[in-house]
Structure formats: C-alpha cells, structure tokens
Amino acid sequence: MFKKRRVIRKEVILWMAVCLSSMLAVTIIVPSLLVKKIPSGSAYPVPIEGAQLQEAVSEKGLMIPVYLTKQAKVQTVPLEEYVKGVLAAEMPVSFELEALKAQAMAARTYVVRRVIEKDYSNMPVDDALVTDTTAHQAYLTDEELRDKWGKSDYETNMAKIDRAVTETKDKILTYNHEPINATFFSTSNGYTENSEDYWPFKSPYLRSVASPWDEKLSSRYKETVTLSYKTMLQKLGVPSISTIDGSAKGMKVLAWSDGHRIKSMSIGGKVFTGREVREKLGLASSQFSWKWSGSQIAITTYGYGHGVGLSQWGADGMAKEGKTAEQIVTYYYTGISIENATPFIRKS
C-alpha cells in the first residue's frame, strides 16, 4: 500500500516537473520568435509597417533612424543627438556660436519636417528616415567625430556643439505654423537665390537677399576650373561650340536671376538653365564667367552651392557682427517664425 502511494507520488512530481519545464521553454522561446531583433548599431528597434517607417517616440523623445552609408547599417538616435551630428558635419566648428545655433535650428527643422510629412524620399533602405550624406544632411557619428578631431580637440569641440544644440533645443523654423524647407548651402556669390530660379517650386520664405559677408570670409567664394573643348561637348551633349578669337560665339547668357546667377543660357544652339550647366559640368555655382584659350575653356565660379536659403559663411559673417541666431535665420528665411517642435511631433 505504501509502496503504491510512493510510486504515485513520484509520478505526480515527475509530471509537475515536465509541465514546469514546458512552461519555462514557452516563456523563453516564444518571445524571442516574436520580437524583431535590434540591428547592430541601432539604439532602439525600428518598427516597420508595409515597408514604411514609423518613427518612434521614446522616453528620450523623437528617435531618428539614420542610414550610415559606409557601414551599411541603421543607427537610431534621439533628435537632439542627431542635430549634433549634423551640425558637426555640416558647419566648421570654428564658426561663431550664433552661426552654429542658426545651423542647428535649420538642421532640426529639416528632419522634423520629414517626420511630419512622412517623407522617405531618396532612401536606399526602408528602415531609416535619412542618410548621413548630403542627399539629406551630412551626419557624423560620435565615433567618427572622435577620429576626425582627435582626442585633444574632441572635448573642446563637442562642448561647443553641445552648447549650440542645447541653447536651441526643440526650436524649429516655421511659416504659417508649418515647418519650412530649411535649405542651406556653403557660400553665396553675394546674394541668395529665389527657390524657383533653381528648383521647380516657389517658396515665400526662400527669397533672394544680399549676403555680402561671404566674399571676405569664404575660401570657396571664387574658383576656376579648366575643361577641354571635347570634354565640355560630351558633358553638355552638344555637337559643337563655335569659337572666334578666343571667345565662344556659341555661348550666351539669356537671363539672370534675382540672385545674380545665370538663369538660362544658350550653348551650341541648345538652351540650358544655369543649374543644368552647373551640374553637368560639376561647377561650384551657377554664377560663372568663362574664357577660351585654344581648345581649353577656363570657367570661373562665384559662390559655392545652390544658393537657396541660409548661407553658412554669411551666417558666420553676421554672427561676427554681433547678430543673434534668431536674427540670422529670420534674415535668410523671409517671414518665418521660430516655434517649439514638440507640438508638431505630437500631432504627426
């Protein structure tokens, strides 16, 4: 009788152990099958719905998934950390603090606008919002900045970057209570460009304004490149350009923009926009002059970049004259306001 009870008790204990082992296995294994693994380099998982990114808002605020092109991976960072990486990549840290603050607001506005509009354009992958290239905004990771600046300068430089971002935290640029398309570029030719004179759209806040500081400060204000006659024909796709006495009879400016850049011109009987010539020939600016010398053409450009929006060297020039970041951005972006990003993010 007692032996039979002991056998039954052993069977019950064995049965309970099997049950507990099964429950433990389910607890451990099933979640691992259901939870998406965080890619290496990502601080947080990036949820995907129908191959379309859904930006995450955590206790650290809005998280920005950045595609790092060289590493071919996604790094997800808080908004303000992303702005620091853009600021350090896009503007020389030697610039005045107020210029850096102006650039920080422009950079923050750019990415917040993409979040709100769910703009995933020019992305090589589905699980990121921006790349780390100028296709969106240049961006450097903390590791890349340590390599760029070296141990001795890293702490000093990052302290300045941190201050510029912290003192403008959550600030974005708006027009009619909507984040603007906060375009910026390196160096003006003395003026910024109306948006419609370079791109196929007109923005009320991207208006041409004088920017006289660039010529004195920027090393990229003026440069000359030389091309062969054959190379120029190939790049422009024209059969020939007639030249007489060292001048090109077949090259003529047809119209100038408000920003003093070439709006349209005729080359070899074909009409181009200034932007088309700049991009086809790889020029620094769409304001340029030229001079033929035998089978060579020397093209001299003024300014560096598309010319629309904030001039970075102009911003530094304004800051050197005592202008604040708020004065800088409201000068280069006509009729804008400065607002907090948080309410816009919560609505999106």
Summary of the structure (lengths in Angstrom):
residues: 348
radius of gyration: 28.2
end to end distance: 73.5
largest distance: 124.0
contacts: 1084
relative contact order: 0.13
helix: 40%
strand: 23%
